[in-house]
Amino acid sequence: MRIVRYVEKNGVKLGAVKGDGVVDLSRIFPSLSDNIIELIQRWSETKPDLERIVSERAPDAAFANVHLLAPVARPGKIMAIGLNYGDHIRETGQKLPPHQIWFTKAVTSINGPFDPIELPIASAQLDYEAELVVIIGKRCKHVPSERAADVVFGYCAGNDVSVRDWQMQTTQWVLGKSFDTHAPIGPWIVTADEIGDPHTMGIRCFVNDQRRQNSNTENLVFNVYDQIAHLSQAMTLEPGDIIFTGTPGGVGLAMQPPQWLKAGDKVRVEIDRIGSIEAEIRPEGAS
């Protein structure tokens, strides 16, 4: 199933994708409103009824008449791993890391799948990073890799937008990764049962229709399940928490000379079996 948050004339809603439209889940389960974290928490009890209802009814709205929002508006945590594709490690002149390298992105960086990305006032060194994003489905701690699939709710596409000079000012990358609008995700969450093995998906990034990144999630250095196992040794993962799983080679930083995103550029991230997100770069404060 593909779960969306969207805006229609009657406000913000939860929906399930059906064909070229969306079934209004907020109407079916009014207690949920647009709270996807509550839906995730209640998924095991709600899923059978949802699947039946979605299969039986026609879409309530066409995609042409709605605006898709970030599937998770306010995650409790956004965790992101660095240097997790071999070609990206090589292009940055780094060595294969012996341990997983983690940083956080501020929850205020979350952005819709088709909403503009801000070119900040503070820097012009704006870069893209296409990434597979994991949405945690169950509260968990000390999860072994072989059981990590059990705690995943689903997957979406993401762009770990990075302000490179701010990122590289110190060994801590948080500020350079946390500017407003710099964590677009979507266009929906594809539930884990529909994805199956998350390590068999092509992942690409285009800037103005020029392909910059082209890889497959099979090339992750630390796979999705190892990431969850490692993180859950340190912290409790909760429903709706988000994990950015790393970006392949081809980022603007590594080009000669570096190719920073400019106002008016359009950036598209595509992942097989999930879909695509796309944003225009706009100066901070522009309407």
N, C-alpha and C positions, 0 to 999 in steps of 0.2 A: 504494500500500500504506500501511497505517496501523500504525505500530510503537509498542508500549507497553512500559513497565516496570510490573510489578505484583507484588503479594504474594499468594501462595496458601499453602495449608497446608504445602507443602514448601519455602517460602522465596521469595526474590526472583528473578524470571525476566524474560526478554524474550519478547515475544509479538507476533503479527500479528493484527489485528482481522479477524474473519470473522463476518458477521451479528451476532448478539447475544452472541457469545462470542469467545474468544481461542485461537489456535493457539500452543502452547508451543514457541518457537524455541530455548529453552535445552536442551530435550530433543533437538531435531534437531541442534543445533550446540553440544554441551556445552562446548567450549573457550571459547565466548563468555560463559558464565555470564550475568550481567545487565549486561555491559559494552557499552552501546550505542555508545560511541565506537569500540571495536574493530570493531563491526558496520559503522559508517559508513566506517571506513578500508578495510574489506574489501568494500564494497558492490558494486563493479563485478564482482567475481568471484563474489559470493554471491547476488546478486539473481536470476539465472535459476533456480537451484535453489530459492530461497525461494518464488518465484512459483509454480513447479510444485507444490511440496509443499503450500503453503497452498491451492492450488486443488483438490488431490486429497483432503485429509483434513478430517475434521470438527473443530470446535473442541474443545479439551481441557478448557476450563472456560467456564462462563457468566459474564458480567459481574457478575451478582448474587452470585457466589461469590468474587470477587477484589477487591482494593483497588488502584486505579491510583496509581502513583507519578509523580514528575516524570520525564519521558522521559530527560532528561540529569541525572544526579545531581550531577555535579561538573564542570561545564564549565571549560575552561581560562580563558576570558574571558567576561564578560557586558558587552557594550557597549550603550548606550542613547542614542537621539537625542532632543533636546528641541525643542519648538516646531516641529512638523513637519506640522501640519494648520492650514489658514488660520483655521478657526473657533476653534481653541484659542489661536492667536496673538492673535486679536482679543479673546477673553474675558479674557485676562490683561493686556491693555493694551500688548502688545509690538508691535514692528514686524517685518515679514518679515525674517528673518535673511539676510544676504548669504552666510553660510557655514554649513555644518552645525555644530550645537552638540552635542558629545558628552560623556558622562560614563560612569562605570562603576558597576555594582552589585556588591557583594561576592558571591562564589560561595556564601557561607554564607546568602545570602538566598533561595536556591532553595527552592521549596516544591511539594508535590504539588498536582494539579489540584482536589482536593476536600478538602484538609486545612485546618484552621483557620488564619486569619491573626491574628497577635498584635496586639492594641492595646497599645502599649508602655507601660511604667511611666514613661518619660521624657517622654511627650507625649500629648495627646489630639487633636492635629491630624492625624488619619489620613485619607488620601484614596486614591481609586482612579484607575487609568488603564488603560483597555482598550487592548491593543496586539496587533498581528500580530508574531509572533516568528519569526525566521529561524534555522535551524540550518545552520551551515557544513559542507560535505561533503568539501572537499579543502584541503590545505595550499596556500596561495597568497599571492602578493605582487604588487603593481602590476597588479591586474586591471582591464582597461578595462570600462566599463559594458556594452558590447555583448557581453562574454563572461562577465559576472557570474553569469548564470543557470547556467552550467556548474559553479560551485563551491557551489551550494546543494544541500544534502541534502533539506531539507524545511521544513515550517512547522507552527507550533502557535499556540494562543491564549495570551496572557499578561496579567498584571495588574502594571503597574509601580507597586506600592503605594508611597506617598510620605508621609513625615512632614514636613509642610509647614514648621513653624517651624524644625526642624533643617535642612531643605533651604535655607531662605532666610537662615540666619544668616550665610552667606558666599556669595561668588560660585561656590564649588565645591559642587556638589550631592551629592557622593558619600555623605556620612554620612546625609543625609535620605532617600536612596534605598536604603540598604544594611542596614536593620534585618532581623533574622532573620525568616524566613517571608514577606518582602515581594517575592518574585519567583516567584509561582505560575505554572507553565506546564503545558500539556497540552491536552486530556486524553491526546493521543498526538501523534506526529509524522506528518503526512501528507506522503509523499514528493513531491518537486518535480514528478515526471512526472505525478502525479495532479492536482496543483493547476493546472499550466499557468501562465497569467499571474496573478501574485499581486496585480495592481492592479485587480481587478474584484470584490472581496469586501466584502459588507456587514459592518460591525463595530458591536457594541452593548454597552452595559453597563447592568445593572439592579441597583438597590439595593432589597431587599425587594420585588422584582417591579415597582418603578417604573423606567421607562426613563429613564436619565440621559444616555447617550451614544448617538448614532445617526448613523453616517457610512458611508463606503465607502473602501477603500484606494486608489481612483482619486484621492482628494483629498490624498494625500501630497504635501508640498511637494518633498521630495527622495525619489525613489522607491527601492525596494529595491535596484535595481542600482546607482544612483548612490551609495547609502550604502556598499555593498560596495567600489565603486571608490575612494571617498574614504578609507575606513578602511585599505584595503590599501596605500595609498601610505605610511602611517605604520607599520604593523605587519603581521607575518605572521599571517594568519588560519589557524586549524587546525581539523581535524574536531572537531565537537562544540561549537565556540564559538557563542555565542548573541548575537543582535542584536535588541533591542527597537526597533521601527521608528517609534515615536511614537504619541501619543494624540490623538483628536479632541476637540472642544469638549464641555462638559457636566460638567467635573470639579467636585467639591464646593467647592474653593477659590474658584471663580468665582461661586458662587451668592450671593445677597443675602438674609440673611447666609450666610456659608459653612456648608455642611452636612458636618460631619465624620462619619466612620464611628464607630458606637458598638458596644459589646459587645452581641451578639445579632443585629446586622445580618447580612444575607446578600447577598453580592455575586456577580453572575454576569456573565461575559464570554462573548459569542457571536461567532463569526466564520463566515460562510457557507463551506461546503465543508470546514470543519475540525471545528466542534463547539463545545462550551461547557465552561467550568470554573466552579466555584462554591465559595465558602467562607463559613463563619460567622466573624464577628469575635469573638475571645475575649480576655479580659485576659491579658497576659503572665504566664506561670506557672500559668495555670489548666489543669487536666487535661482 
